[in-house]
Amino acid sequence: AIARSGAAGAPGFDGRGAGPGFRVVDRPSSPAGLTGGAWDDVGRATSDLPWVATAAGAWPADGHLWRGSFRDPPEVLPSHLEVEPEPWDPAPGAALLHDLRVHPLTPERWAIEASSSAGRLVFEVDAATLPRRCVGSLGAARTAAVGVTTPGLAFVRTD
């Protein structure tokens, strides 16, 4: 869902850091995870790691060393990301999008393609601003084939 521009005054939205709806945890112990477990690939105990601890790229190695293949050396990587935002009620006039696809144009700019009641939409976003614009969730969480568990997410427009 994407709320109208005026929704930038939504509770907790201050234009800095991450919005109130963007809470992400690397949860290796999750039974929904495609990878992970109690031990990482070098035998160290795993632990949950909130996004705030990783936002600056400072992943701790202990418990987060994984291999893409057993031919590869272990790397510091997330194993199973879970997005856990607070539920959000759409504001009047919010556009509800579905069948959303993200097309990276550059590391900073992404094209979003989606369907809505108004038809097919395509627009560009600044990838770095998405965490700030997330205000909550809609619906039940699902696990994607890439190993991320998330409900539908609600974002405010800032343009």
VMD Tcl script that builds the backbone (N, CA, C; Angstrom):
set m [mol new atoms 477]
animate dup $m
set s [atomselect $m all]
$s set {name element resname resid chain x y z} {
  {N N ALA 1 A 0.852 -1.182 0.000}
  {CA C ALA 1 A 0.000 0.000 0.000}
  {C C ALA 1 A 0.882 1.224 0.000}
  {N N ILE 2 A 0.438 2.219 -0.686}
  {CA C ILE 2 A 1.151 3.489 -0.677}
  {C C ILE 2 A 0.133 4.560 -0.374}
  {N N ALA 3 A 0.331 5.274 0.713}
  {CA C ALA 3 A -0.607 6.309 1.115}
  {C C ALA 3 A -0.309 7.588 0.349}
  {N N ARG 4 A -1.263 8.486 0.346}
  {CA C ARG 4 A -1.071 9.763 -0.332}
  {C C ARG 4 A 0.046 10.560 0.309}
  {N N SER 5 A 0.521 11.560 -0.423}
  {CA C SER 5 A 1.630 12.381 0.052}
  {C C SER 5 A 1.381 12.967 1.432}
  {N N GLY 6 A 0.167 13.374 1.719}
  {CA C GLY 6 A -0.139 13.995 3.001}
  {C C GLY 6 A 0.060 13.062 4.177}
  {N N ALA 7 A 0.209 11.782 3.924}
  {CA C ALA 7 A 0.350 10.820 5.015}
  {C C ALA 7 A 1.725 10.855 5.659}
  {N N ALA 8 A 2.602 11.731 5.191}
  {CA C ALA 8 A 3.926 11.805 5.802}
  {C C ALA 8 A 3.838 12.171 7.272}
  {N N GLY 9 A 2.716 12.710 7.710}
  {CA C GLY 9 A 2.531 13.026 9.121}
  {C C GLY 9 A 2.045 11.835 9.926}
  {N N ALA 10 A 2.106 10.648 9.349}
  {CA C ALA 10 A 1.660 9.447 10.051}
  {C C ALA 10 A 2.447 9.297 11.347}
  {N N PRO 11 A 1.843 8.710 12.392}
  {CA C PRO 11 A 2.541 8.570 13.669}
  {C C PRO 11 A 3.900 7.905 13.510}
  {N N GLY 12 A 4.917 8.496 14.092}
  {CA C GLY 12 A 6.248 7.921 14.079}
  {C C GLY 12 A 7.080 8.259 12.859}
  {N N PHE 13 A 6.488 8.867 11.830}
  {CA C PHE 13 A 7.259 9.189 10.624}
  {C C PHE 13 A 7.920 10.535 10.815}
  {N N ASP 14 A 9.245 10.545 10.799}
  {CA C ASP 14 A 9.945 11.811 10.983}
  {C C ASP 14 A 10.941 12.089 9.867}
  {N N GLY 15 A 10.950 11.257 8.811}
  {CA C GLY 15 A 11.834 11.501 7.683}
  {C C GLY 15 A 13.278 11.093 7.920}
  {N N ARG 16 A 13.595 10.471 9.059}
  {CA C ARG 16 A 14.965 10.048 9.336}
  {C C ARG 16 A 14.975 8.580 9.707}
  {N N GLY 17 A 16.105 7.926 9.523}
  {CA C GLY 17 A 16.240 6.522 9.937}
  {C C GLY 17 A 15.226 5.630 9.272}
  {N N ALA 18 A 14.630 4.736 10.019}
  {CA C ALA 18 A 13.611 3.834 9.494}
  {C C ALA 18 A 12.253 4.231 10.055}
  {N N GLY 19 A 11.225 4.059 9.234}
  {CA C GLY 19 A 9.875 4.351 9.677}
  {C C GLY 19 A 9.425 3.328 10.712}
  {N N PRO 20 A 8.305 3.582 11.376}
  {CA C PRO 20 A 7.832 2.692 12.425}
  {C C PRO 20 A 7.473 1.298 11.921}
  {N N GLY 21 A 7.231 1.167 10.620}
  {CA C GLY 21 A 6.863 -0.135 10.088}
  {C C GLY 21 A 8.027 -0.977 9.647}
  {N N PHE 22 A 9.236 -0.438 9.653}
  {CA C PHE 22 A 10.378 -1.180 9.140}
  {C C PHE 22 A 11.181 -1.755 10.294}
  {N N ARG 23 A 10.811 -2.950 10.724}
  {CA C ARG 23 A 11.549 -3.679 11.749}
  {C C ARG 23 A 11.927 -5.020 11.147}
  {N N VAL 24 A 13.210 -5.196 10.931}
  {CA C VAL 24 A 13.715 -6.404 10.282}
  {C C VAL 24 A 14.672 -7.110 11.226}
  {N N VAL 25 A 14.542 -8.426 11.303}
  {CA C VAL 25 A 15.405 -9.235 12.159}
  {C C VAL 25 A 15.959 -10.382 11.324}
  {N N ASP 26 A 17.260 -10.643 11.428}
  {CA C ASP 26 A 17.838 -11.871 10.880}
  {C C ASP 26 A 17.612 -12.933 11.955}
  {N N ARG 27 A 16.776 -13.917 11.634}
  {CA C ARG 27 A 16.397 -14.926 12.622}
  {C C ARG 27 A 16.815 -16.310 12.124}
  {N N PRO 28 A 18.069 -16.715 12.373}
  {CA C PRO 28 A 18.557 -18.013 11.900}
  {C C PRO 28 A 17.775 -19.203 12.445}
  {N N SER 29 A 17.168 -19.054 13.625}
  {CA C SER 29 A 16.476 -20.182 14.249}
  {C C SER 29 A 15.042 -20.366 13.756}
  {N N SER 30 A 14.568 -19.517 12.857}
  {CA C SER 30 A 13.183 -19.594 12.396}
  {C C SER 30 A 12.915 -20.890 11.633}
  {N N PRO 31 A 11.859 -21.604 11.981}
  {CA C PRO 31 A 11.528 -22.821 11.237}
  {C C PRO 31 A 11.090 -22.524 9.801}
  {N N ALA 32 A 10.712 -21.267 9.512}
  {CA C ALA 32 A 10.319 -20.892 8.149}
  {C C ALA 32 A 11.525 -20.629 7.257}
  {N N GLY 33 A 12.709 -20.514 7.852}
  {CA C GLY 33 A 13.902 -20.182 7.093}
  {C C GLY 33 A 14.374 -21.308 6.191}
  {N N LEU 34 A 14.894 -20.919 5.032}
  {CA C LEU 34 A 15.454 -21.898 4.103}
  {C C LEU 34 A 16.874 -22.276 4.516}
  {N N THR 35 A 17.538 -21.369 5.219}
  {CA C THR 35 A 18.880 -21.631 5.742}
  {C C THR 35 A 18.872 -21.226 7.209}
  {N N GLY 36 A 19.954 -21.452 7.877}
  {CA C GLY 36 A 20.048 -21.080 9.278}
  {C C GLY 36 A 20.026 -22.299 10.165}
  {N N GLY 37 A 19.715 -22.081 11.406}
  {CA C GLY 37 A 19.688 -23.146 12.390}
  {C C GLY 37 A 20.345 -22.676 13.667}
  {N N ALA 38 A 20.593 -23.588 14.570}
  {CA C ALA 38 A 21.190 -23.239 15.862}
  {C C ALA 38 A 22.683 -22.919 15.740}
  {N N TRP 39 A 23.314 -23.403 14.643}
  {CA C TRP 39 A 24.757 -23.208 14.452}
  {C C TRP 39 A 24.993 -22.694 13.044}
  {N N ASP 40 A 25.960 -21.788 12.880}
  {CA C ASP 40 A 26.275 -21.332 11.531}
  {C C ASP 40 A 27.191 -22.347 10.844}
  {N N ASP 41 A 27.669 -22.040 9.649}
  {CA C ASP 41 A 28.447 -23.009 8.875}
  {C C ASP 41 A 29.863 -23.255 9.373}
  {N N VAL 42 A 30.292 -22.548 10.412}
  {CA C VAL 42 A 31.593 -22.837 11.007}
  {C C VAL 42 A 31.445 -23.333 12.441}
  {N N GLY 43 A 30.197 -23.622 12.862}
  {CA C GLY 43 A 29.964 -24.226 14.170}
  {C C GLY 43 A 29.742 -23.269 15.310}
  {N N ARG 44 A 29.503 -21.997 15.022}
  {CA C ARG 44 A 29.245 -21.041 16.096}
  {C C ARG 44 A 27.746 -20.911 16.320}
  {N N ALA 45 A 27.337 -20.718 17.576}
  {CA C ALA 45 A 25.914 -20.555 17.905}
  {C C ALA 45 A 25.365 -19.302 17.239}
  {N N THR 46 A 24.151 -19.418 16.673}
  {CA C THR 46 A 23.514 -18.282 16.017}
  {C C THR 46 A 22.669 -17.494 17.008}
  {N N SER 47 A 22.323 -16.274 16.614}
  {CA C SER 47 A 21.454 -15.427 17.437}
  {C C SER 47 A 20.670 -14.502 16.521}
  {N N ASP 48 A 19.545 -14.005 17.038}
  {CA C ASP 48 A 18.762 -13.036 16.278}
  {C C ASP 48 A 19.524 -11.724 16.215}
  {N N LEU 49 A 19.399 -11.038 15.083}
  {CA C LEU 49 A 20.123 -9.790 14.890}
  {C C LEU 49 A 19.189 -8.754 14.286}
  {N N PRO 50 A 18.788 -7.727 15.054}
  {CA C PRO 50 A 17.884 -6.703 14.516}
  {C C PRO 50 A 18.552 -5.874 13.424}
  {N N TRP 51 A 17.726 -5.343 12.515}
  {CA C TRP 51 A 18.209 -4.519 11.405}
  {C C TRP 51 A 19.023 -3.333 11.891}
  {N N VAL 52 A 18.641 -2.714 12.994}
  {CA C VAL 52 A 19.374 -1.538 13.467}
  {C C VAL 52 A 20.833 -1.865 13.719}
  {N N ALA 53 A 21.119 -3.099 14.104}
  {CA C ALA 53 A 22.508 -3.482 14.348}
  {C C ALA 53 A 23.266 -3.669 13.048}
  {N N THR 54 A 22.538 -3.883 11.952}
  {CA C THR 54 A 23.203 -4.159 10.682}
  {C C THR 54 A 23.113 -3.012 9.707}
  {N N ALA 55 A 22.367 -1.949 10.038}
  {CA C ALA 55 A 22.121 -0.868 9.094}
  {C C ALA 55 A 23.415 -0.221 8.607}
  {N N ALA 56 A 24.410 -0.148 9.432}
  {CA C ALA 56 A 25.678 0.464 9.030}
  {C C ALA 56 A 26.631 -0.564 8.429}
  {N N GLY 57 A 26.148 -1.767 8.195}
  {CA C GLY 57 A 26.982 -2.795 7.594}
  {C C GLY 57 A 27.879 -3.485 8.603}
  {N N ALA 58 A 27.563 -3.398 9.879}
  {CA C ALA 58 A 28.419 -3.960 10.916}
  {C C ALA 58 A 27.871 -5.303 11.403}
  {N N TRP 59 A 27.783 -6.291 10.513}
  {CA C TRP 59 A 27.323 -7.622 10.914}
  {C C TRP 59 A 28.409 -8.277 11.741}
  {N N PRO 60 A 28.068 -8.818 12.910}
  {CA C PRO 60 A 29.079 -9.556 13.663}
  {C C PRO 60 A 29.310 -10.917 13.003}
  {N N ALA 61 A 30.521 -11.395 13.031}
  {CA C ALA 61 A 30.830 -12.677 12.403}
  {C C ALA 61 A 30.313 -13.849 13.226}
  {N N ASP 62 A 30.424 -13.777 14.546}
  {CA C ASP 62 A 30.008 -14.906 15.386}
  {C C ASP 62 A 28.536 -15.257 15.162}
  {N N GLY 63 A 28.291 -16.456 14.694}
  {CA C GLY 63 A 26.940 -16.940 14.495}
  {C C GLY 63 A 26.293 -16.513 13.200}
  {N N HIS 64 A 27.027 -15.837 12.320}
  {CA C HIS 64 A 26.449 -15.345 11.069}
  {C C HIS 64 A 27.367 -15.621 9.877}
  {N N LEU 65 A 28.129 -16.707 9.953}
  {CA C LEU 65 A 29.004 -17.095 8.842}
  {C C LEU 65 A 28.329 -18.217 8.052}
  {N N TRP 66 A 28.023 -17.944 6.797}
  {CA C TRP 66 A 27.295 -18.891 5.959}
  {C C TRP 66 A 27.997 -19.060 4.623}
  {N N ARG 67 A 27.791 -20.201 4.013}
  {CA C ARG 67 A 28.351 -20.508 2.693}
  {C C ARG 67 A 27.206 -20.593 1.689}
  {N N GLY 68 A 27.412 -20.020 0.503}
  {CA C GLY 68 A 26.455 -20.197 -0.576}
  {C C GLY 68 A 26.518 -21.608 -1.114}
  {N N SER 69 A 27.700 -22.207 -1.028}
  {CA C SER 69 A 27.953 -23.580 -1.470}
  {C C SER 69 A 29.097 -24.099 -0.607}
  {N N PHE 70 A 29.204 -25.397 -0.464}
  {CA C PHE 70 A 30.303 -25.920 0.350}
  {C C PHE 70 A 31.661 -25.744 -0.321}
  {N N ARG 71 A 31.659 -25.341 -1.584}
  {CA C ARG 71 A 32.920 -25.005 -2.270}
  {C C ARG 71 A 33.398 -23.609 -1.887}
  {N N ASP 72 A 32.491 -22.774 -1.361}
  {CA C ASP 72 A 32.817 -21.384 -1.051}
  {C C ASP 72 A 33.246 -21.221 0.399}
  {N N PRO 73 A 34.103 -20.236 0.667}
  {CA C PRO 73 A 34.436 -19.950 2.065}
  {C C PRO 73 A 33.248 -19.282 2.750}
  {N N PRO 74 A 33.108 -19.433 4.060}
  {CA C PRO 74 A 31.996 -18.786 4.770}
  {C C PRO 74 A 32.111 -17.265 4.700}
  {N N GLU 75 A 30.949 -16.626 4.580}
  {CA C GLU 75 A 30.879 -15.171 4.556}
  {C C GLU 75 A 29.888 -14.713 5.626}
  {N N VAL 76 A 30.043 -13.484 6.087}
  {CA C VAL 76 A 29.090 -12.909 7.024}
  {C C VAL 76 A 27.862 -12.505 6.215}
  {N N LEU 77 A 26.754 -13.229 6.439}
  {CA C LEU 77 A 25.521 -13.019 5.691}
  {C C LEU 77 A 24.314 -13.234 6.594}
  {N N PRO 78 A 23.163 -12.622 6.242}
  {CA C PRO 78 A 21.938 -12.983 6.958}
  {C C PRO 78 A 21.496 -14.364 6.503}
  {N N SER 79 A 20.730 -15.054 7.340}
  {CA C SER 79 A 20.259 -16.385 6.960}
  {C C SER 79 A 18.767 -16.387 6.663}
  {N N HIS 80 A 17.972 -15.761 7.512}
  {CA C HIS 80 A 16.525 -15.703 7.303}
  {C C HIS 80 A 16.012 -14.380 7.854}
  {N N LEU 81 A 15.628 -13.472 6.959}
  {CA C LEU 81 A 15.141 -12.161 7.384}
  {C C LEU 81 A 13.643 -12.202 7.609}
  {N N GLU 82 A 13.204 -11.610 8.726}
  {CA C GLU 82 A 11.783 -11.486 9.019}
  {C C GLU 82 A 11.457 -10.015 9.215}
  {N N VAL 83 A 10.441 -9.548 8.513}
  {CA C VAL 83 A 9.969 -8.175 8.654}
  {C C VAL 83 A 8.793 -8.227 9.619}
  {N N GLU 84 A 8.862 -7.448 10.693}
  {CA C GLU 84 A 7.870 -7.518 11.765}
  {C C GLU 84 A 7.281 -6.147 12.085}
  {N N PRO 85 A 6.606 -5.515 11.131}
  {CA C PRO 85 A 6.025 -4.200 11.428}
  {C C PRO 85 A 4.726 -4.301 12.208}
  {N N GLU 86 A 4.318 -3.184 12.777}
  {CA C GLU 86 A 3.025 -3.096 13.443}
  {C C GLU 86 A 1.935 -3.094 12.373}
  {N N PRO 87 A 0.751 -3.631 12.667}
  {CA C PRO 87 A -0.364 -3.545 11.708}
  {C C PRO 87 A -0.715 -2.089 11.415}
  {N N TRP 88 A -1.194 -1.826 10.212}
  {CA C TRP 88 A -1.512 -0.471 9.772}
  {C C TRP 88 A -2.865 -0.481 9.080}
  {N N ASP 89 A -3.712 0.500 9.390}
  {CA C ASP 89 A -4.998 0.655 8.721}
  {C C ASP 89 A -4.839 1.679 7.609}
  {N N PRO 90 A -5.176 1.312 6.379}
  {CA C PRO 90 A -5.025 2.267 5.267}
  {C C PRO 90 A -5.862 3.524 5.486}
  {N N ALA 91 A -5.262 4.657 5.174}
  {CA C ALA 91 A -5.966 5.935 5.255}
  {C C ALA 91 A -6.906 6.057 4.057}
  {N N PRO 92 A -7.946 6.856 4.188}
  {CA C PRO 92 A -8.802 7.086 3.018}
  {C C PRO 92 A -7.958 7.625 1.860}
  {N N GLY 93 A -8.172 7.084 0.692}
  {CA C GLY 93 A -7.421 7.527 -0.482}
  {C C GLY 93 A -6.121 6.783 -0.705}
  {N N ALA 94 A -5.791 5.829 0.168}
  {CA C ALA 94 A -4.555 5.069 -0.027}
  {C C ALA 94 A -4.704 4.169 -1.250}
  {N N ALA 95 A -3.655 4.056 -2.026}
  {CA C ALA 95 A -3.656 3.161 -3.182}
  {C C ALA 95 A -3.106 1.818 -2.735}
  {N N LEU 96 A -3.873 0.755 -2.901}
  {CA C LEU 96 A -3.415 -0.583 -2.540}
  {C C LEU 96 A -2.834 -1.249 -3.776}
  {N N LEU 97 A -1.567 -1.625 -3.693}
  {CA C LEU 97 A -0.869 -2.245 -4.811}
  {C C LEU 97 A -0.720 -3.732 -4.557}
  {N N HIS 98 A -0.731 -4.512 -5.615}
  {CA C HIS 98 A -0.494 -5.947 -5.501}
  {C C HIS 98 A 0.305 -6.400 -6.711}
  {N N ASP 99 A 0.761 -7.642 -6.683}
  {CA C ASP 99 A 1.613 -8.190 -7.751}
  {C C ASP 99 A 2.805 -7.279 -8.016}
  {N N LEU 100 A 3.422 -6.824 -6.948}
  {CA C LEU 100 A 4.516 -5.866 -7.038}
  {C C LEU 100 A 5.816 -6.545 -7.469}
  {N N ARG 101 A 6.522 -5.926 -8.390}
  {CA C ARG 101 A 7.845 -6.390 -8.815}
  {C C ARG 101 A 8.816 -5.231 -8.705}
  {N N VAL 102 A 10.021 -5.527 -8.229}
  {CA C VAL 102 A 11.066 -4.519 -8.079}
  {C C VAL 102 A 12.136 -4.791 -9.129}
  {N N HIS 103 A 12.487 -3.756 -9.888}
  {CA C HIS 103 A 13.521 -3.867 -10.919}
  {C C HIS 103 A 14.657 -2.909 -10.568}
  {N N PRO 104 A 15.801 -3.415 -10.080}
  {CA C PRO 104 A 16.918 -2.513 -9.783}
  {C C PRO 104 A 17.447 -1.880 -11.077}
  {N N LEU 105 A 17.471 -0.555 -11.119}
  {CA C LEU 105 A 18.037 0.164 -12.260}
  {C C LEU 105 A 19.505 0.467 -11.988}
  {N N THR 106 A 19.751 0.933 -10.779}
  {CA C THR 106 A 21.097 1.154 -10.245}
  {C C THR 106 A 20.999 0.754 -8.778}
  {N N PRO 107 A 22.109 0.718 -8.048}
  {CA C PRO 107 A 21.988 0.407 -6.611}
  {C C PRO 107 A 21.107 1.416 -5.856}
  {N N GLU 108 A 21.016 2.646 -6.350}
  {CA C GLU 108 A 20.250 3.678 -5.660}
  {C C GLU 108 A 18.825 3.839 -6.176}
  {N N ARG 109 A 18.571 3.534 -7.435}
  {CA C ARG 109 A 17.258 3.758 -8.053}
  {C C ARG 109 A 16.633 2.431 -8.458}
  {N N TRP 110 A 15.395 2.229 -8.051}
  {CA C TRP 110 A 14.651 1.030 -8.424}
  {C C TRP 110 A 13.383 1.435 -9.153}
  {N N ALA 111 A 12.946 0.609 -10.090}
  {CA C ALA 111 A 11.642 0.785 -10.725}
  {C C ALA 111 A 10.686 -0.191 -10.047}
  {N N ILE 112 A 9.517 0.289 -9.703}
  {CA C ILE 112 A 8.477 -0.521 -9.086}
  {C C ILE 112 A 7.373 -0.708 -10.122}
  {N N GLU 113 A 7.000 -1.943 -10.360}
  {CA C GLU 113 A 5.905 -2.269 -11.261}
  {C C GLU 113 A 4.847 -2.981 -10.427}
  {N N ALA 114 A 3.608 -2.529 -10.512}
  {CA C ALA 114 A 2.558 -3.109 -9.677}
  {C C ALA 114 A 1.206 -2.955 -10.352}
  {N N SER 115 A 0.236 -3.668 -9.816}
  {CA C SER 115 A -1.149 -3.538 -10.251}
  {C C SER 115 A -1.931 -2.883 -9.122}
  {N N SER 116 A -2.971 -2.134 -9.484}
  {CA C SER 116 A -3.850 -1.516 -8.497}
  {C C SER 116 A -5.241 -1.449 -9.101}
  {N N SER 117 A -6.168 -0.922 -8.329}
  {CA C SER 117 A -7.516 -0.766 -8.860}
  {C C SER 117 A -7.541 0.208 -10.032}
  {N N ALA 118 A -6.528 1.069 -10.126}
  {CA C ALA 118 A -6.421 2.029 -11.231}
  {C C ALA 118 A -5.705 1.440 -12.445}
  {N N GLY 119 A -5.238 0.192 -12.355}
  {CA C GLY 119 A -4.518 -0.438 -13.457}
  {C C GLY 119 A -3.052 -0.649 -13.131}
  {N N ARG 120 A -2.256 -0.862 -14.176}
  {CA C ARG 120 A -0.821 -1.118 -14.008}
  {C C ARG 120 A -0.087 0.189 -13.744}
  {N N LEU 121 A 0.808 0.165 -12.764}
  {CA C LEU 121 A 1.603 1.341 -12.403}
  {C C LEU 121 A 3.079 1.006 -12.515}
  {N N VAL 122 A 3.871 1.965 -12.971}
  {CA C VAL 122 A 5.323 1.842 -12.973}
  {C C VAL 122 A 5.878 3.182 -12.497}
  {N N PHE 123 A 6.746 3.137 -11.492}
  {CA C PHE 123 A 7.341 4.363 -10.993}
  {C C PHE 123 A 8.717 4.047 -10.418}
  {N N GLU 124 A 9.551 5.077 -10.284}
  {CA C GLU 124 A 10.892 4.912 -9.726}
  {C C GLU 124 A 10.911 5.352 -8.273}
  {N N VAL 125 A 11.770 4.700 -7.488}
  {CA C VAL 125 A 11.952 5.071 -6.090}
  {C C VAL 125 A 13.439 5.118 -5.770}
  {N N ASP 126 A 13.771 5.893 -4.767}
  {CA C ASP 126 A 15.125 5.929 -4.223}
  {C C ASP 126 A 15.188 4.809 -3.184}
  {N N ALA 127 A 15.960 3.770 -3.467}
  {CA C ALA 127 A 16.001 2.582 -2.611}
  {C C ALA 127 A 16.350 2.915 -1.162}
  {N N ALA 128 A 17.196 3.898 -0.939}
  {CA C ALA 128 A 17.628 4.236 0.421}
  {C C ALA 128 A 16.507 4.834 1.260}
  {N N THR 129 A 15.464 5.385 0.621}
  {CA C THR 129 A 14.394 6.017 1.399}
  {C C THR 129 A 13.292 5.035 1.794}
  {N N LEU 130 A 13.254 3.845 1.215}
  {CA C LEU 130 A 12.164 2.919 1.517}
  {C C LEU 130 A 12.035 2.578 3.001}
  {N N PRO 131 A 13.120 2.271 3.716}
  {CA C PRO 131 A 12.945 1.986 5.152}
  {C C PRO 131 A 12.319 3.143 5.921}
  {N N ARG 132 A 12.641 4.381 5.550}
  {CA C ARG 132 A 12.076 5.549 6.234}
  {C C ARG 132 A 10.584 5.690 5.968}
  {N N ARG 133 A 10.136 5.236 4.797}
  {CA C ARG 133 A 8.745 5.449 4.403}
  {C C ARG 133 A 7.814 4.304 4.792}
  {N N CYS 134 A 8.321 3.264 5.410}
  {CA C CYS 134 A 7.491 2.131 5.804}
  {C C CYS 134 A 6.767 2.456 7.107}
  {N N VAL 135 A 5.425 2.425 7.070}
  {CA C VAL 135 A 4.646 2.803 8.247}
  {C C VAL 135 A 3.934 1.642 8.919}
  {N N GLY 136 A 3.933 0.461 8.311}
  {CA C GLY 136 A 3.271 -0.664 8.949}
  {C C GLY 136 A 3.007 -1.803 7.989}
  {N N SER 137 A 2.147 -2.735 8.440}
  {CA C SER 137 A 1.891 -3.935 7.653}
  {C C SER 137 A 0.416 -4.125 7.374}
  {N N LEU 138 A 0.150 -4.922 6.342}
  {CA C LEU 138 A -1.202 -5.298 5.953}
  {C C LEU 138 A -1.207 -6.801 5.737}
  {N N GLY 139 A -2.099 -7.511 6.384}
  {CA C GLY 139 A -2.244 -8.935 6.123}
  {C C GLY 139 A -1.244 -9.816 6.842}
  {N N ALA 140 A -1.362 -11.106 6.562}
  {CA C ALA 140 A -0.513 -12.118 7.206}
  {C C ALA 140 A 0.856 -12.188 6.532}
  {N N ALA 141 A 1.856 -12.587 7.304}
  {CA C ALA 141 A 3.209 -12.747 6.770}
  {C C ALA 141 A 3.300 -14.018 5.928}
  {N N ARG 142 A 4.115 -13.954 4.881}
  {CA C ARG 142 A 4.393 -15.104 4.029}
  {C C ARG 142 A 5.896 -15.196 3.814}
  {N N THR 143 A 6.383 -16.403 3.600}
  {CA C THR 143 A 7.801 -16.598 3.336}
  {C C THR 143 A 8.004 -16.729 1.828}
  {N N ALA 144 A 8.874 -15.895 1.292}
  {CA C ALA 144 A 9.182 -15.908 -0.139}
  {C C ALA 144 A 10.272 -16.941 -0.426}
  {N N ALA 145 A 10.399 -17.296 -1.682}
  {CA C ALA 145 A 11.387 -18.288 -2.093}
  {C C ALA 145 A 12.815 -17.847 -1.803}
  {N N VAL 146 A 13.051 -16.547 -1.669}
  {CA C VAL 146 A 14.392 -16.047 -1.388}
  {C C VAL 146 A 14.720 -16.064 0.094}
  {N N GLY 147 A 13.778 -16.542 0.937}
  {CA C GLY 147 A 14.076 -16.698 2.351}
  {C C GLY 147 A 13.763 -15.495 3.210}
  {N N VAL 148 A 12.817 -14.654 2.804}
  {CA C VAL 148 A 12.394 -13.512 3.601}
  {C C VAL 148 A 10.938 -13.721 3.978}
  {N N THR 149 A 10.604 -13.527 5.255}
  {CA C THR 149 A 9.225 -13.630 5.714}
  {C C THR 149 A 8.712 -12.224 5.980}
  {N N THR 150 A 7.633 -11.838 5.295}
  {CA C THR 150 A 7.097 -10.493 5.449}
  {C C THR 150 A 5.604 -10.457 5.163}
  {N N PRO 151 A 4.886 -9.602 5.883}
  {CA C PRO 151 A 3.497 -9.333 5.500}
  {C C PRO 151 A 3.515 -8.293 4.380}
  {N N GLY 152 A 2.336 -7.887 3.924}
  {CA C GLY 152 A 2.273 -6.744 3.024}
  {C C GLY 152 A 2.760 -5.515 3.772}
  {N N LEU 153 A 3.472 -4.620 3.124}
  {CA C LEU 153 A 4.018 -3.439 3.778}
  {C C LEU 153 A 3.345 -2.173 3.274}
  {N N ALA 154 A 3.195 -1.205 4.143}
  {CA C ALA 154 A 2.589 0.083 3.797}
  {C C ALA 154 A 3.665 1.155 3.806}
  {N N PHE 155 A 3.697 1.961 2.742}
  {CA C PHE 155 A 4.672 3.034 2.598}
  {C C PHE 155 A 3.945 4.353 2.358}
  {N N VAL 156 A 4.530 5.456 2.801}
  {CA C VAL 156 A 3.999 6.767 2.481}
  {C C VAL 156 A 4.800 7.339 1.320}
  {N N ARG 157 A 4.114 8.107 0.497}
  {CA C ARG 157 A 4.790 8.827 -0.593}
  {C C ARG 157 A 5.323 10.135 -0.039}
  {N N THR 158 A 6.485 10.522 -0.481}
  {CA C THR 158 A 7.060 11.788 0.001}
  {C C THR 158 A 7.245 12.781 -1.122}
  {N N ASP 159 A 6.753 12.463 -2.313}
  {CA C ASP 159 A 6.914 13.414 -3.433}
  {C C ASP 159 A 5.666 14.222 -3.664}
}
mol reanalyze $m
mol bondsrecalc $m
mol representation Tube
mol addrep $m
